[in-house]
């Protein structure tokens, strides 16, 4: 899978966003431009060695996981990292409704 992102050289800040809509869509956005998009993320790949086969079930769709930041061997700095939970109250009549919620949690609603 190839990205359409530009290559950035030298010391400059790059804004990167990763939007994950539960188990259906993942978008990588660099400086406001969507550079990579895919659906139905799943476990797989032949790179891992010495893993527990109960944990690495190739083809299993992902519905949760961890966030990891890496630099692919080059020096890198991170700043202003923000995480927004997309699960919450989707009832517009509730006090804590947010339009950006993608997964409904009716128990989270307050009136």
N, C-alpha and C positions, 0 to 999 in steps of 0.2 A: 504494500500500500504506500503510495507516494504522496508527499505533502507538496503543496504549491507555495510554501513559505519562501520568502527571500532569505538570503544568507546575510547575517549581520556580523560585521567585523569590528574589532577594536572595542573601546569602552563606550557603550551606549546602553541606555535602558530600553528594554523591549517589553511591551505589555502583552501578556499571554493570558488567555482565558480558556478554561476547559469547562464545557457545559455537558453535564451527563443527565439525561432524562431517564432515570431509573434503569430499566434494562433494554431500552429501545433505541436510543440515539445518543451518539457522542460527537461533540463538535470541538475542534481545536481552533481558536481564534487568536491570531497574532496581529497586534497593532490594528485591531478593528476589522481584519480581513479573515474570513473563514478559509483555512488552509487545508483542513482535513476533516472529513465527516464519515462516520460509519455507523452501522446499525447492528443490533444483536451481538454485543461484545461477548466473547466466550473464552474459556480456558483453552490453551493450545500452544503449540510451538515446540520445536525440537532443541532449543538452546539449553533448557534446564537439565541439570545433572544432579544425581544424588537426592532426588525428591521423594516424598512419600506419595505413592500412587493413589492413596485414598484422598489426598488433597488436590493433586493435579489430575483432574478427570477431563482429558481432552474432549472438546465439544460441548462441555457443560456451560450453559448460558450464565453470565454473571448478573447478579441482582444486587450485590453489595461488595465491598472490598476496602482496600487501603488507598491512601493518596501518597505517592512517592515523587520526590523531585530529584532529578539527576542531571548531570552535565555532559555526559558522553566523553569524559576525559579532558575537558577544557575548563579553565578557571571560570567560576560563575558566582554571582551574588544574587540573593533573593531579598526582596523587601515588599512590604505592604501586601502580604498574603492574606486573602479574605476567602472564607468559605460560607456559602449560602445554602442552607437546607431548603430543598424544593418540596418538602413534605410539610403540610400544615393545613390550616382551615381554609377551605375553598368556598365557603358559604358567604356571599357578599353581604348578607345581613348581620354577620358576626362582627364583633369589635376588633378582632385580630385577623380579619381577612387580609390576604395579600394576593394581588393579581398574578404574581410570579410563581405561586405554588403550582406544581405539576401533579403531585400525588396527594389525594385527599386524606385527611385525618380528622374525621368528624369529632372525635373525642377531644381534639385540641381546641375546638371552637369555644369562644366565650361570648355571652350575649349580655 
